[in-house]
Amino acid sequence: MNDKATNTDSPQKEIIVTLDVMLAKRKMRSNELAALVGITVQNLSLLKSGKVKGIRFNTLQKICEVLDCKPGDILDYG
């Protein structure tokens, strides 16, 4: 049986958060972004480190609005 979901030989792809790059481009600090988005600095830090498994669409939308970017500018898949 050659099922991709159970194939352990291929590397597992994951979503990578690249918020630090966009923050640097926008010359913005994490605490400023967190305040403008309405989340805690701790939650933003967890998001940036990849330690969370999900994000609410409205939070992602607010982050993109504040940073004037698209989700693909701060998320990578690889």
HUWOUR-V476035 format. One record per helix or strand of 2 or more residues. SS is the DSSP state (H for helix, E for strand). FROM is the first residue (numbers start at 0). LEN is the number of residues. If there is no record, write none. Layout:
ss: <SS & SS>
from: <FROM & FROM>
len: <LEN & LEN>
//
This chain:
ss: <H & E & H & H & H & H & H & E>
from: <3 & 14 & 18 & 29 & 40 & 56 & 70 & 74>
len: <3 & 3 & 7 & 8 & 9 & 11 & 4 & 3>
//
